[in-house]
């Protein structure tokens, strides 16, 4: 959870503030990418956890 808070703070400086209790989530790639603000209470939901795990390879891929 600490990593998520750090990412939110650095992201807010670059892309505008996000309300307390929310985290910015990007869906899609390139020009098709859209930003959504997801309530933090959903982070622990099993479906959201599964999506986060599946996306880690894309987010942390050193080729990008």
N, C-alpha and C positions, 0 to 999 in steps of 0.2 A: 504494500500500500504506500510505503514511503516513496518508492520509485514513481508511482502514479502521481503523487503530489508534486514531486520535483518536475516531472514532465509537464504538468499543468502550469506551473509557475513559469517555466521557460517558454512554453507555448503561448501563454497569455501576452508576454512581452512582444512576441512576433506577430500574432494574429488577432489580437483583441481579447478583452477580458471574457472570462467564463464565470457565470454566477457560482457562488459558493454552493457546494453540494453536487456539482456537475463536473463531467470530464469531457473534453472535446474528442470526438471519434470521427475518423475519416473513413469513408466507404468508397471503393472504386479506385481507379488508377488514372493518372494523367489528367486530361481536361474533364473527364467523367467523374472525378473525385468530388464528393460532397462532404461537408462538415455537419455533424450532428452533436448536440450536447446531451450526453447520457447521464441521468441521475446516478450518483455513486452507489445508491442502494441496490442498483441492478448489477453491479460488478460481481457480486457473489452468486448471482443466478447461474445455474449449471449451463444453460444455453449460451450465455454471454461468456462464461469461462471457456467453453469449447471453441467459440469463435476467436477468442483471444489466443488460445493455444495454436489454432490453425494459422492465424495470421503472423505469428512470431517469426516464421521462416521468411516471410516477405519483408517484415519490418527490419529485422536484424541481419539481412543478407548482405555480406560484405561486397558483393558485386555491384550494388547500386551506388 
